[in-house]
């Protein structure tokens, strides 16, 4: 059996950022907090369980000192790839989402998206 080759994982940064998120097609934004972020994905702690495979939109204000392709007010679109249940260490659920596309702007108003 041949050995599998894996692409290196994008560096992850532990940055607690308030994030607004919603499943695609819904109007209401919900609030969560990032636990870590990379150029390809984000782990968000929230008060709600989210279904794996759901399309998701996320609105973040990414600090400029974070070495990433985006900073400032950014809307990201992606897909939830993992759901994390509450545990004895953390009483709130979380989800991991890919970042498939993003737009940056200095003034993103979630009411207009």
N, C-alpha and C positions, 0 to 999 in steps of 0.2 A: 504494500500500500504506500503510495507516495505521500510525502509530508505536505500538509496544507501551508500555503503562504498567506499570511494575514497582513493587511495594510496596517500601518501604525495608527494607533488611536490618536485623535486630535487632543492636544493638551487641554485639560480641564482646569478651570479656575474657581475656587471657592469664593464666591461673591454673593452675599445676600442682597438681592435686588427685589423690590416690590414689583410684581408683574400682574398685569391684567390679562386674562385669558378667556377664551370661549370656544366652544366647538363651532366649526364652520357652519354657517347658515342660521345661527342664533343671534339675537340682538343684544342680549344682556352680557356684560363683562363681569367676570368673577375675579376675586383678588387672591393671589398667592405670593409666595416668596421663593426665589431661586435658592437652591443649595449649591449647585455648581453649573457652570456654563462653558461651552466650547463653541467653536465655529460650526460644529455639526449638530449640536443638541443641547438640551437643557434639562435639569432635574428640578421640578417645582413641587414644593410642599404646599398643601392646600387643605381646605376643610371638606372637600367633596371627593369622592371616588370618581375616577374618569375611566371610560372604557378603552381598552387597548384597540388599536386600529382606527380610532376616531380621528378625523381631521381637526386640527386645532389652530387657532390664531392666538398670538401672544404679543402683548405690547409691553416693551421694557425700556427703561432709560439706562443705557449701558454706559458706565463710567469711561471717560476717554483714556484713562491709564491702562485699561484692560487691553492686552495685545490681541486684537481681533479684527476681522475685516469690517466690523460695524461698531459704531459708538453713537451715543446720543439717543434720542427717541427713535426706537426701531420697532417696526411691526414685523413679526416673523410668522411664517406659515409652515406647518409641518404635520406630523402624524404621531400619535401616542404609541410608543413601542413597548412600554412597560408600566405596569401599575404596581405600586408598593402599598401594602396594607399597613395600618397602624401597628405599633409594637409596644413592648414594655418601655422602650427607650424614647419613642416618639408617638404621641397619641393621635396624630393626624396622618391621613394618607398622603401619598405623593405620586407623581407620574413623571416618566421620562419621555421626552418628545424629540423627534428629529427636527432640524431646521432645514427645510427644503428651499425656501426662498425668503428674502427679507427686503424691506425698504426702510431707508432712514430718512428722517425729516427733523427739522428743528422744532416744529410745532405740530405734533400729532394729537388730535383731539379724538378720544375714543367714541364720542357721540356722533362723529361724522364718518366713521369707518363702517 
